[in-house]
Amino acid sequence: MYNSYKAYVSYFFVAILSIVGFCLPSAVLEGAVWVSGSNLRSQTGVYGTKGVAAPSNVPGARVAGRNSWMDADGNLWLFGGYGKDSNGSYGRLNDLWKFDGTNWTWVSGAKIVSQSGAYGTKGVANPANVPGSRSLSISWTDAVGNFWLFGGTGFDKNGAEASLNDLWKFDGTNWTWISGANTINQIGVYGTKGVANSANVPGARWSSVSWVDASGNLWLFGGKAWDALGSEGEINDLWKFDGTNWTWVSGSNTINQTGVYGTQGMANPANVPGSRSSSISWTDAAGNFWLFGGITKPASNRLVMNDLWKFDGANWTWVSGSNTPNQLGVYGTKGVATPTNMPGSRLGGLSWIDAQDNLWIFGGYYIFNTGSPVGTLSDMWKFDGTNWTWVTGSSAIDQLGVYGTKGVADPANLPGARYYGVSWLDGEGNMWLFGGVGYDGTEHNTGYLNDLWKFVGIIDCEPGQQPIGDNNGDCVVDLLDLARMALHWLEDTSIITVE
């Protein structure tokens, strides 16, 4: 009788498995979903009515950089960039958008390019305040959900266009000019390293990277900046903003610095990444800041890196990659981590960090010396703290996107090669990307994009971390696990009798 009962239970859960489908094993990507926007490049923005969500609304094609965040309700937010406005004109934008999972809403700013900043009074929120049009800024989200925006290349209060060092806060309704200048091309005021001062301020810059620590301090590193001597170029200065004052923490106050690598895997006060811009960054659960690649410019050479660094709040550690530029990728076997795998040198890629503290990279652009390949990437990589895994995408350059059906996940779907897009991670661990410059679904020519994608099924329980009963590696115990167990029961037919 027991065996008969077991058979009935097994058949029931196997039926569930046949309906829902087998879950993929750990460390895989189930697919990508083309969620919104066009599968063609160079699309004009459709703004609708400010403050009103509509299915027809969509931001125009653009390079936005790091001007993005996700709020506590899971909405995706996007600010400005360089792209197409409502009239189909190209230029820098200051439009603020929100995506609620279904529709876009134009929230703030203008729907045409080349807007001057309206600064108001420093420290005072006002409905009339708005940052000027800009691209390649950096952003943060603080503990109470305010969005912070710094610098970039764009327009000041007078309509002059160049590098900026203004710091802004958006509280969900109004903008506040917090710090920095309301005019372009300001040099950095560094003060004493490690000492906060109201006079300190980073120089105007673009293509930096940023993160927030556990105490809510805002951090920024590098970019193409104006240094303490009034020279502009790639820099390696590290700054912290505590809500009131800036502190110069690490690196140099002058441009074009060579990296000090030390011993791979060993933290040292003397270690520091070289000057660079357009790097890729993450923050892990322990509050460490991670930095990958980017472009540096010593003398007349433009050199691209693939070095991976970690900053623990006090010291830098060279973790992985090469200390020399222009490295080709070592891909290995797709889905298999090995010590020899390594992403190639790149700039402007997209990044995420998952619930298991794995670092993820998608795409980017690389430049090698004369006569060597130059191209746009669509490869996706994962770093587990020790080894790199090539997860999906192509090891070749300049790949078209595979869009499939809008709203439908498919393992065959993949965004086209691109760089300078925008990335988010939602509360369910799904990775999102928007736009950038790269390849659409039809043309072998690069252009500005406005497609919104979601990567689904990032299943990655580390060995020994699965809960008891999780036998499909998805980090939860559910009907799929019971169904798989039932299937194993049925495989031993010698013990099943039906009375």
N, C-alpha and C positions, 0 to 999 in steps of 0.2 A: 504493500500500500504506500509506503514511504517513497519508493521509486516512482510509482505512478504519480504521486503528488508532485515530486520533483520534476517530472517530465512536464506536467501541466504548467507549473511555474516557469520552467525554462522556456517552453513554447511562448508563453505570454510575454516574457521580457525579450525574447528574440524577435517577436513581432514588433515590439517597440523599437528595437534596434533597426529593423528593416525600414521602419517609417522615418525615423530621425536620421539614420545613417551613422556609419562608423566615425568616431572622432579620430582626428589625425594624431599621431604620436607627438611627444614633446619636441620643442624647438623647431616648430614649423609654422608657416604662414598659410592660413586656409584660403586666402584670396584677397582681392582688392575690389572695392565698389566705387564706380564713378557716380558721385552723389549729385553734383550740380555743375553748372557752367557748361562750356562748349568743348567738343572734341576737335575744334578748329582753332587756330591761333588768331591773334589780332582782333579780339572781340570788343565792341563798344560796351560801356557800362549802361545798365538799365536801372535807373535810380528810383523810379516811382515817387511816392510822397514821403518826405522826411518823417521818420518815426512810425511808418506804417509798413508792416510785413506784407509781402505779396509774392505769389509763386513766380511772377515774371521778373522780379527784381534779381539783379546779379551784378557784382562788381565787374568792371572792365578788366581786360587782360593787363597784367602788371608784374613787375619785379618789386616785391614788397620788403624783402629782407627779413628782419626780426621784429617787425611792427605788429605783434599779435599777442593774444592771451586768451585764456579760457576762464569764465567766471564760475561762481559756486553752483550755478544752475545748469552748468554744462553747455552754455552758449559759447560759440566761437566768435572772437572779435578780431577785426583786421583794420589797420590804419594805413592810409596813404600808399606810397610807393611811386614807381615810375611806370606809367602805362596810359591806357586809353580812357578818356572821360566820356561824358554823355553825348558830346558832339563828335566823337571819333577822333579827337585831337590827342596826340601824344605829349606827355610832359609829366611833371611831378604833381602828385595829388595830396590832398589833406582830408579826404573823405574817411569817415569812420563807419564801419559796417558791423552788423551782428547777424550770425547764423544760428537759428534756434533748433537745428536738426532737420528742418523742413524748408523754411523760407529765409531769405535775406531781408534785412532792414537797414536802410540808410539812416544812420543815427545823427551824424554831426558832420560839419565841414561842408565844402562846396562840391558840386558835381562837374566843375570844369577845372582845368589844370592851372598851375602857376599862381597860387594864392599866397599873398603876404600873410605873415603871422599877426594876430591880434593879441597882444600880450597882456594888456591891462596893467594892474598893479601887482608887483611880485608878492606872492603869498596870499592873494585874494582871489577866490573863485568868482567867476562872472559868466552869465550866459553868453556874453559877447566874445569871450576869450576863445581862441582856437589857434593851435600851432599852424605855422605856415606849411605849404606843400613841401614834401621831402621824401627821400628814399634812403634805404640802407641805414636806418636808425637802429637803436636797440631798445628793448622794452623789458619791463618786469611786472609782476603782479604781487602786491603786498598781502599781508595776513588778513586784512579786512576787505580785500577785493578791489582796491584801487589799482588802476592801470597807470604805469609810469613810462614815460617816453623820453629818450635822450638823443640829442644831436641828429646826425645824418647829414646828407647834402641836400640843400633846399633853400627856401626863401625866408629872409628875416623880416623885421617890421617895415623896412623901407622897400621891400620888393627886390633886394639884391640877392643873388643866388650863388651860394658856395657852401662851405662847411659850417656847421652849427655846433654850439655846445650848450644849448638851452635844455633844461630839465623841466618836464611837465607832469602833472598828475590829473587823471580823469576819474571822478568819483561816481560815475554812472550817469551823471547829469551835466556837470560843468567841468571845464578845464581850469587849471590853476598853473601859472608860471611860477616855478619853485626856485630855480637856481640858474646860474649861467647868464649869458648875455642875450640881448635881443637883436644883435647884429652879427654879421658873419666873420669867419676867420680869426677867432680869438685864440691867443696863445695860452698854453697851460700855466697855471699858477700852482706850483707844487708844494711850497713850504718845506717843512722838515718831514722826512720819511717816517711814517708811523704816528704822526701827530695831527689830529684833526684841528682845523682852523677855519673860521668863517670866510677868510680870504681865499682859501684853496678852491680850485676848480679845474677839472680836466680841460685841455684845449679842445677846440672844435675838431670834429672827427666823424668818419663814417666807416661802416663795415667792421665795427667792434663786435665783441661778444659780451654777454651779461648773465648774471644769475642772482638769486636771492638766498641768503643764508637762514639758518634756523631762528635767528634773532630778528629777522626782518630787514637786515641791512642789504642795500643794493650794491652790487659789485659790477665793475666793468673792466675789460682787458683789451688793450691794443687798438688796432684799427689803423686807418690812414689819418694822421692827426697833425695838428700844429703843436710843436713842442715848446719847451721853456725858452728856447733861443729864437723862436719865430720861424723855424724851418718846418716844412710840411713833408711828411713821408710816413712809412710804416713805423710803428712804435711798439714797445713791449711793456708799457706802464700798467700797473694794476691799481685800481682805485676802489674805495668803499665809501658809500653815502649812508649815514646813520639816521637820515630823516631831517637833519639840520645842517650838518657839515660834511665836507669831503675830506678823506684821508688818502694820501699817496702811500700805498702799502708795499709795493715791490716793483722791480724793473727800473728802467732808466727814464730820465726826464728829457732825453734827446732821442732822435730818430735813428733808424738803421743800425740797431744793435744785433750782434751775433749771439746765438744761444749758448748757454753754459749747461751742458747736458749731464756732466758727472757720470756716475755709474748707473746703468739701466736698473730700475727697480729700487734705487736707494734715494731717499729724501736727503736733501742737503741745503743748508741756508744759502750756499753759493749758486745753486741751480736756478736757472731762469730760461724760459723759452725766448727765442730770438724775436725781433720785431716782425710783425705780421698783421695782415688784415684778411677778412673773409674766411675766418676759421669756422670750425664747427664746435659746439659746446653742449655740455650737459651738467646737471647737478645730481648726485646720488643721494640715497636715503640718509647717509651719514653726514651730509653737508659738504662733501668734497666736490670741488669744481674740476671738470674734465675739459680738456682742450685738444682738438685734433686739427692738424694740417693748417692750411691757409697759404697766402702768398706773401713773400718777402721781396724786398728790392734793394739789395746791396749794389751800389754803383749803378751800372746801366743794365744789369741782368735781372730778369723777373724769374724768380725761383719759387717752386711750389713744393710744400712739405707734406709728409705723411706721418709725422711724429705725434704720439699720443702722450699727453701730460696730465698729471693730477696735482691739484693744489689743496692742501689739507687745512688751510687757514693760517699756516705759518711758513711751510716750505713747499717747493715744487719737486716733483718726482717725474723723471722721464720713464714712462711705463712701457712703451712699445713703439715700433716703427723705426725709421732711420734718422740719423742726425745729419744726413746729407739730402739735398733736394732732388726733385724730379724722379721719383721712384715709380716703377711699374707695379701694378697689383699682382699679388700671388694668390690666385683664387682657390686652388685645390678643388675638391669635390663639393658640389652644391649641397648644403645641409650638414656638412661634416666639419667640425672644429679640429684644427691642428695647429701646433706651434709655429709652423712655417707660413700659414695664411696671413695675408696682410693687404688691406686696401691700398691702392695706389695713391700717389700724391693728388690732392684736389683742393679746390676752393669753392665756397658757396653752396656746400651740400646741406641737406636737411637732417635733423637729428631728433631723437626721442630717448627716454629712458623708461624701461618697463618696471613692473611691480617687483621683479627679481633683481633689479639694479643692473640689468644688461643694458649696454649702450648700443644704440642703433643709428646707422647712417644710411641715407639714400642719396644717390646721385652726386652732383657737383660738376665742376669743370676743371680740366687740367691743361697746363701749358708746359711744354718741354722745349729744350733748346732747338735752334734752327735745324730743320731736317727730321725732327722727331714728331710723333703723333700729337695732335691737338684735338680735343673733342669733349663732348658732353656725355655724362654717364647716367645710367639707369640701374646700377647695381645696388642691392641692399645688403648691408653687413650688420652683424651682431658681435659685440665684444662682451664676454662673460666674466671679465676680470683677469683672465689668463690668456685665452685664445680668441682669435677672430673666426667667424663662420660666414661664408658667402651664402646668404639665405635665399635670395631670388634676384631676378633681373638678369641682365646680360653682362658678360665680361667684355663685350665689344662696345665701341662708342657710337653715339648718334642714332639711338634706336627710337623708332616710332612708338607711340602709346598703343596699347590694346585696350579699348574702352569697353567692349561688350555692350550690354544693355544697361542703361542708366538705372541705378537703384538695385542692381542684382550682383551679388558677389560671385566671382568665378576665379578659380586658381589661375586661369589663363590671362586674366586682366592684369595690366601693369601700366602705371603712368609712363609717358615717354621720358627720355633723357632730359634733364633740366638742372638748372642751378638758380640760386637766389629766390627760391620759393619760400613759403611760410609753412610751419609745422606746429601741430598741437597734439597733446595727449589727453583723451577724455577720461571721465571717471571710471569707465569700464575697461580701460587699458587699450582702447583702439587708437591707432596712430592715424592722424589726419595730415593731409598736405594740400596746399592751394597754390596754383599759378607758378610764377617764375618765368624764366626764359629757356626755351628748349623746343621739343618736338611734339607736335600734336599727333592725331591718328592717321593723317593722310599725306602730309608733305615732308619731303626730305630737305626742309629749310627750317632754321630756327626762327622763333618768334615769341612774342609775349603771350602767355597763357592765362586763362581764368577758370580752369577746371578744378573742382574740389573732389578729393579722393579720401576714402577711408580704408585702411588696412584692417582686416578682421581676422580673428582666430590666432592671435599671438599666444601660442600655448608653450609655456616654458617653465615647468617645474624642474628645478635642479634635482639630480639624483638624491634620494633620501629625504626630500622635502615634501613629497606628495602625502596628503592625508591618508589614513588607513581606509582602504576600500576604493581609492582612486586608481583604477587599473587601466585608464586610457590616457593618463598624463595631462589632464586639463585642469588640475589643481582643485577640483571639486568632486564630491561624491554625489552622483545623481542617477537617474534611471538608465543612462547609457552605461554606467559602470555595472549595474545589476544585469543589464542585458548582455554585456560581454561575459560576465560571470556565468550567466545561464547558457550562453553558447558553449563555453568550456565544459559545462556539465553535459550538454548534449553530445559532445564529441566522444564521451565514454559511453557508448551504447550498450556495453555489456552489463551495466548496472541499472538499465532502465527497462521496466516491465510495465505493460499497460494491462490492467485487469478489467 
